[in-house]
Amino acid sequence: MPAARWLILAGLVLFTASLLLPAVDGAGFPAQSGLDMLQRGAGAWRDQVYAWYANPALGVSLLACWFSRFRTALVMAALAMLLALSSFTAATMAENAGRSVPEFSFAIGFYVWLGAILFAVLAAASGIYKVSVTARV
């Protein structure tokens, strides 16, 4: 199996693990799992928080990579990473939108989720590399 496929599978395993692990922990509320965040996050755009949309971008990236559309996969993985990294500014954005945000910290599930997105970037990049090396021969 090509390296890109192994990286895709590793990304899927990490994404699944991120859903089961605590992703956000805060004072005054129980830890939220990645699955909790996935279920609640779709409406966050109203608060100008767009990190949740990294999830569909990640899915499109992994599918594109699986079907050897490596450039599309890389663009979508890069978009997913940018959206995911916007999580670090999510509290500020929600406060600017007039929402009260309790103190929280990111837990292990959040970082595993970022790792899944990184694997999508690596899968797409390795696919592009393999195609370019094969084309030169």
Phi and psi in degrees as a GROMACS rama.xvg file:
@    title "Ramachandran Plot"
@    xaxis  label "Phi"
@    yaxis  label "Psi"
@TYPE xy
-62.2603  155.108  PRO-2
-57.5907  -38.262  ALA-3
-60.3362  -38.0737  ALA-4
-67.3699  -39.9481  ARG-5
-62.5918  -40.5397  TRP-6
-67.0208  -36.961  LEU-7
-62.7855  -46.9404  ILE-8
-62.7072  -40.2271  LEU-9
-63.1894  -40.1367  ALA-10
-62.3716  -40.4183  GLY-11
-65.7544  -40  LEU-12
-63.3221  -45.108  VAL-13
-63.7736  -41.9755  LEU-14
-61.3094  -44.8814  PHE-15
-61.6774  -44.0624  THR-16
-62.0813  -38.4525  ALA-17
-64.0779  -28.1552  SER-18
-70.9601  -29.6043  LEU-19
-89.4726  -20.2924  LEU-20
-90.6943  157.093  LEU-21
-65.1468  132.732  PRO-22
-107.605  -35.1941  ALA-23
-134.855  135.372  VAL-24
-129.96  139.401  ASP-25
-152.186  165.429  GLY-26
-75.9559  131.177  ALA-27
88.9484  -0.913735  GLY-28
-148.021  152.146  PHE-29
-69.2947  157.586  PRO-30
-57.9378  140.827  ALA-31
-103.763  128.153  GLN-32
-76.6259  167.55  SER-33
-59.6483  -35.6926  GLY-34
-65.7361  -40.7386  LEU-35
-58.6989  -45.3276  ASP-36
-65.7263  -38.8686  MET-37
-63.3944  -41.8706  LEU-38
-69.4489  -34.994  GLN-39
-92.1268  -19.1342  ARG-40
-76.2141  -17.5318  GLY-41
-61.0967  -29.6447  ALA-42
-90.033  4.81992  GLY-43
-68.5179  -15.8173  ALA-44
-60.7516  -25.4968  TRP-45
-63.4581  -26.494  ARG-46
-98.2581  13.8089  ASP-47
63.0946  32.9925  GLN-48
-111.987  115.139  VAL-49
-111.576  2.81213  TYR-50
-60.0011  -32.8053  ALA-51
-56.6054  -32.5331  TRP-52
-70.0551  -3.60201  TYR-53
-65.739  -27.7977  ALA-54
-63.8775  -52.7006  ASN-55
-65.1119  -34.1481  PRO-56
-63.5669  -39.8715  ALA-57
-62.7506  -45.3177  LEU-58
-59.8315  -45.0879  GLY-59
-63.2431  -40.9387  VAL-60
-61.2524  -47.2862  SER-61
-65.1603  -39.6774  LEU-62
-65.1934  -45.1072  LEU-63
-60.5369  -41.3054  ALA-64
-65.668  -42.1079  CYS-65
-58.8436  -36.3002  TRP-66
-94.8456  20.7963  PHE-67
61.6499  30.1694  SER-68
-99.279  70.7247  ARG-69
-69.2515  -35.5811  PHE-70
-67.2419  -44.0722  ARG-71
-60.5555  -42.9865  THR-72
-60.554  -41.9001  ALA-73
-67.5348  -41.5004  LEU-74
-61.7088  -45.4492  VAL-75
-68.877  -36.6494  MET-76
-67.3144  -39.7611  ALA-77
-65.362  -40.9109  ALA-78
-62.0959  -43.872  LEU-79
-59.6851  -42.1159  ALA-80
-65.7202  -43.5238  MET-81
-62.0887  -44.3964  LEU-82
-64.0313  -42.8061  LEU-83
-63.4435  -42.3449  ALA-84
-67.1338  -20.7353  LEU-85
-67.2606  -10.6211  SER-86
-56.966  -31.7144  SER-87
-67.7647  -17.5039  PHE-88
-110.24  4.9815  THR-89
-60.4392  -42.6772  ALA-90
-62.4669  -43.372  ALA-91
-63.8065  -42.5551  THR-92
-64.2336  -42.331  MET-93
-65.1946  -40.2631  ALA-94
-63.7182  -40.1475  GLU-95
-64.4927  -26.9272  ASN-96
-84.9594  3.77571  ALA-97
91.2905  12.5017  GLY-98
-94.036  145.877  ARG-99
-85.1088  126.499  SER-100
-120.618  117.972  VAL-101
-70.5149  159.109  PRO-102
-64.8364  135.33  GLU-103
-148.36  167.764  PHE-104
-139.125  154.448  SER-105
-79.3788  139.072  PHE-106
-106.377  -178.03  ALA-107
-55.8801  -37.3354  ILE-108
-60.198  -35.2744  GLY-109
-62.3791  -44.5429  PHE-110
-71.9811  -31.5212  TYR-111
-66.2117  -38.8011  VAL-112
-60.7931  -44.549  TRP-113
-60.722  -37.6627  LEU-114
-63.1003  -38.1783  GLY-115
-61.6985  -40.8242  ALA-116
-68.1711  -38.767  ILE-117
-61.0288  -39.5617  LEU-118
-64.2594  -34.1954  PHE-119
-65.02  -41.1923  ALA-120
-61.2549  -46.7337  VAL-121
-64.4158  -39.7201  LEU-122
-61.952  -46.4442  ALA-123
-65.3695  -43.1574  ALA-124
-64.5746  -40.4567  ALA-125
-68.2798  -35.1927  SER-126
-65.1031  -43.1297  GLY-127
-61.8776  -43.3301  ILE-128
-61.6863  -46.8951  TYR-129
-61.954  -42.5555  LYS-130
-64.0024  -41.6791  VAL-131
-69.7409  -35.7677  SER-132
-69.1929  -41.9397  VAL-133
-65.2702  -36.0603  THR-134
-68.4545  -27.8555  ALA-135
-77.7973  -21.6645  ARG-136
